[in-house]
Amino acid sequence: MKINVNPVKGMRDFLPAEVRLREYVKSKITETYEQQGFSLIETPAVENIELLTNSEGGDNLQLIFKILKRGEQLQLGRADLSEESIVDCGLRYDLTLPLSRFYACNKDKLPTPFKAMQIGTVYRAERPQKGRYRAFTQCDIDIIGDASPLAECELIHATAKALQSVHLQDFVVKISDRRLLAAVIASFGFAPEAVPSICLALDKSDKIGWDKVLQELCEGGLEAEQVEQFVSAVRGLSLETVLSYGVPASIYDSLKEVIDTVAKLADGKYQVIFSPTLVRGMGYYTGMVFEIATEGLGLAVAGGGRYDAMIGKWLGTMVPAVGFSIGFERIILLLQERGFVPPSSCARIALLFSQEHDSLYSILAAAEALREAGHKVSTLPARHKLGKQLAQLEAEGYSGYYSCVKGELILFP
């Protein structure tokens, strides 16, 4: 039987040039976050299934890669066979939930507030399609133990700096607060149980348009006239008018302070706006939410918010927390579309040789001499069609070519 050697659907191989770009972007993001005082941590890709399923991960709870029990624990012949009896672990679908468990386990060894950075692969059992994969990289920063607006300001500013470090400039920072939108919804007389579905419909307004939002809300059983009045008000909502809809002054003051502070830090290099319909999909957000979108993609390249209730579930006490996640794969796609090639601190040199004229020692000694001069060197047999070989090497990122002839290095013009 012929074995399929292609990657599993939704998974990918990366060629050397792709890996160089990915590692460059990771290094720039890491360097920026370290400058902002964040510490890199690592968590396992595999978590207990109870932890993954007893969270508020929204639609991601339906996309968990579940892992069968192993060895004697796996009893497939049982009459009462169920998912609970054969599954005990799963792959992480984001980095926030593992961070919460990590903090609950290690809080006595960590400072307060704790500024964490994570870069790792997450897994979701998505239906594979263009731009949507089952394994992808996330870059997260979180501040745990700080309930003040300073945490939001630091996160947003640090993430904007990270995006600028990888040559993204044309972006917009959108900021809102889930509690603000909930207060506006309540002021129109909607039942509390309708708030989640209304918020999710509003969150899609940029993608599906306001007519579809109206249609979705009415089809959900809400009164058409009430919905039309509400949507009209939301579309015209500004930060200056939210207090007239019963939004608590404390929420308004914090939100305004964050928007004003981040805008000053931006210094005109990017836009900072109030976006009242911004909700974010995760159910664990409890306060401010934020997103960064680029004009190039027309999509969000980073998103996050405050999740003060998650860690407290494991510790029995409230622990304030707020995080921001960069959509690493979207940034890579944007840079590839722009033809961006990562700069190298030293030249990549190809040393071409013919074993008919040189010994193994002379070839390797010549390569070592180039390395000691500060170059990255690959030794490669010279092909008969040299022009084609040089063109291929240039496409792979090589910038210099030497030939080894009887132990002597000859630079190609």
N, C-alpha and C positions, 0 to 999 in steps of 0.2 A: 504494500500500500504506500502510495506517495504521501510524504509528510509535507504539510503546508508550512513553509519556512517564513511566511510573512508575519509581522507583528500581529498580536491580537487586535481586533477592531477597536479603534479608539486609543490605542497605544502607538508609540512612535519610536523609531530609531533616529539618532541625530548624527549627521556627518561631521567630520572634524571642523569645517568652517562654521557650521551651526553651533557646535559646542564652544568654539572660541567666542562667538558673539554672546552666547548665553552666560558663559563664565565672566566675560567682561562686564555685562550688565549686573550680574550678581555682585561682583567685586565693587563696582561703583556704588550700588545701593548699600552694601554692607559698610563701606568706608564712610558714607554720609551718615548712616544711622549711628555708627560708633562715635562720630564727631558730635552727634547730638545727645550722647550719653546713654545709648541703649546697649544692652549686653546680649550677646548671642547665646541662645540655648537650643537644645535638641530634645525632641520627644519621639517616642516610637511611632512607626507607621500603623501598628496594630494596637487596638484598644479593646477593652472588654465590651461585649455587645450591649450590656445593661447601660453602660455609660453613654454609648452612641445613640441608643434608642430612647433614653430618658432625658433628652435634651430638647431644645426648641430650635432645631435647625431648619424648620420650614420644609420645603419640598425635598431637601436633601435627605431627609429621613427615609424617603422612598428609594434613594439611590445608593444605599450602603452596600458595599461589597462584603458579604458575610462569609465567615470562614468556618468550615466544618470542624467539629471536635476531632481529635486525633486518637489513634490507638484504641485502647480498651474503652475509652470514653465514648467512642462512636459506636452505637449499637443500632445499626440500620434495620435489624430484624425485629425490633420491638413492635408490638401490636399497637401501642399508643404513640406511634411516630408523629412528631410535630417539629416545627422549626425550632422551638425552644429546647427540644431534647437533642438536637444534632448540631446546633450553632452556639458557640460561646465567645467568638471574637469577630471583629470586623476591621476593615481599613478606614483610617480617618478620612472624613470628607471635607474637613477644614483644619486650620491650626488653632482656632480659638478654643474649641472644646478641650483638646489635649493640653493647652496652656492652663486652662482652669483646673484640670486635674493635677497638673504639674505643680501649680501654686499651692493647692490644697495639701499636697504631699510634702512640699519643701518650704513652706512659708517661714518656718523658724530659722532657716538658713539664708533667707533673702532680706534685702533692705526694704524699707518702706519710705516712699513709694518704690515699687520695683518696675524698672523700665526694660521690658523684654523685647528681643528681636528674634524672629524665626524665619528661616528660608528652607522650604521643603516641599516634597511632592505630596499631593492629596489625591484622593481617588473617589470618583463618582460613577455609578453605573448608568451613565447617560446613554441616550441613543446617539451613536456617532454621526456627526455631520461636520460640514466645513466650519472650522474655528471652534468646535466643541469636542473636547477629548475626555477620555476616561481617567487619564492620569495627567496632571499638570502641576506646575510650580506656583506656589504662593509665597509672597514676601510680606510678613506681618510685623508690625510694632504695636505694643500694648503698654499701657501704664496702669499698674494695679496698686490700689491704696490711696489714690488721690481723687477726692470728690469735687475738687474745685475746677472752674473753667480753664485754669492754667493747663491742665492735662490735654484738653481738646486743642488748645492753641498750639501746644508743643507738637502734638501728633500731626496736625494738619501742616504746620510749617515744615516739620522734618520730612514728611512725605513729598511735599512740593519741592523741597531741596533735592530729594532723591531723584525725582523725575527730571529736574533740571540737569542733574549730573549725568543722565543718560541722553542728553540732547533733546529733551522734550520741552517746548516753550509755550506752544499755543494751547493752553488748557484753562479750564474754568473750575473753580472750587465752589461746589454747591453745599449749603449748610441749612439744616432745619432741626426740628425737635418733634419727635413722635407725640409728645404730650400736648404740644401746641395744636397739631392737627386733630387730635382726639377731642380737645376742648371746643374747637370750631365745629366739629361734627355734632357734639352734644348740644351746642347752642341752636342747632336746627331741629332738635327734637328726635333725632334718630336713637333707637334703642342701643344700649351699651354692647349687646351681642352683635350688632351690625357693624361696629367700628372696624374690626379686622378686615372684613371683606371690602368695606368702603376704602380703607387705606390702601389695600393692595390694588384696587381698581385705579385709584388716583396715581399710584406709583408708576403705572403703565402709560400715563397720558402722553409722554414723549414718544413712545413707540407706536401706540395704536390710534392716537388722536382723541380729541374730546368727544366727538360723536360716538365713538365706540365705548368710551367710558360711560357716557349717559346710557347707552343701550345695555351695557353690562350691569349697571346698577339697577335699572328698571327691571331687567330680566331676573334679577336677584330678589324680586318681591317688594322693592321699595316704591313708594308713591311717586309717580312721574313728576308732578308739579313740585313736590318737595325736593326731589333730586335736581331738577332744573335750577331752582333757586339756589340750592347749595353749590352746585358746580359753577354757576355764574359768580357767586361770591368768592369761591376758591380761586378762580381764574384771575380775579382782580385783587387778590389778597397781597398786601405788602406788610413789611415789618412794622410800619407805622400804624396800620389799621387793625392788627391782631387783637389788641387789648379790648376793642369794642365787641369781640366775640367771646368774652369771658375767659380769655387766656390769663392765667395767674401772672402777676407782675414779676415774680421771681424767675419764672421761665423766660419771660420776655427779656428781663435784664441780663440774664446769663447769655442768652442767645445773641443779643445785640453786642455784648462785650466781646464775645468770641469773634463775631463777624467783623467788628471794627478793628480788633487787634490783628487778626489774620490779614485783613486788607492793608493795614499799615506795614506789616512785615513783608507783604508781597511787593510793596514799593512800585506798583505799576507793571511788574513783570508778568503777572497773570491776574485774571479776574476772580473776584470773590463775591458771590451773590447769595441772597436768601431764596431758597427754593421750597415753598410751602408744601408741595406735593411729594417731596422726597421722603420715602419711607424706609427703603432697603428691605430685602426679603426675609432676613432672619427674624424669627420670633423672639429672640432673646434680647433685642435692643430695648432699652428702657427710657432713653432720653434723647440727647442730641444725636443726629445722624449726619453723615457727610459723604460726599462723592466728588471725584475729580474726573472730568470728561475732556477729551481732546477733540479739536475741530477736525483733525486728520481722520480719526476713526469714526467720530460721531457716537462713540460709546464710552462708557465709564472705564477708566484704567485703574481706578482705586476707589475703595469704599470702606466705610466703617461706622462706628458709633459707640455709644455708651451702653454697657451691659452690667448694671450693678447687681443683678439678682443671680447671675449664673454661678459664681464661685461660692456664694453663700449657701447654695444647695448642698455642697459637699461639707461645709464647715459649720453650718447651723447659725451663722451670723452674716450680716450684710458686709460685702467687701466691694467697694467702688472699683470699677474697671472700665477702661475705654480702649478701643483698638482701631487700627487702620490697616487695610490689606491692599497691596499692590497687585493688579492683574498682570503678572509677569508675562504670560503668553501673549497678551494683547500688545504689550510694549515691544516684544520681540518681533511680532508681525508688523508693527508700524515701522520699526527700524529697518526690517528687511525690505519693505515696500519702498522705503526711501533710498535703498542701496547703501546703507551705512556699513562701513567696514571698521571694526575696532582698531584703534591705533596700537602699535606694539612698542614696548620700551626698547627692544633691540631687534635688529633685522633677522628675518628668517632666510637662511642660506641653504641652497641645494648644492651639494658636492657631487658632481657626476663623474663616474669613473668607468674604466674598462679593465676587467680582471686579466685581460690578455697582456696588458702592459704594466700593471702594478700589482704588488703583493698586498695581501690583506693588511699587513702592518703599515705600509706606506699610506694606504687609503685612510685607515683609522687615525694614524698620527697626523695626517693633514687636516682631518676633521677636528681633531682635538686642538690643533693650533688655532683654528678659526673660533672654536668655542672659548678658548682662553682670551681671545681678542674681544669677547663680549657678544658673540653671535649665537643664535639658535641654529643648529646645523643638522641636516638630514643627509645621509649618504645614500645615493641612488645610482643604479646602473644606467649608463647612458644608452638611450634607444637609438635605433637607426634613423628614425624620423625625429631629429633633434628639435626642429622648429615646433612641431606639435607638442613635444614633451615640455618645452619651455612655456608654451601658451597655457598648458594645463597647470603647470606649477605656479604661474602667475595668478591664475584663477583661484588657486588654493591658498594664496597669501604669501608666496615666496617673493622676495624683493631683490635677491642677488643669486648669481649662479657661478660656481667655480668648476673647473675641470682639473682632475688630478692626472698628470702625465709624468710617469716615471718619478713620482714623489714630489713633483713641483706643482704648485697651485697656479692655475691660469684663470684670470677673471674674464667672464664673458662680457662683451661690450653691451 
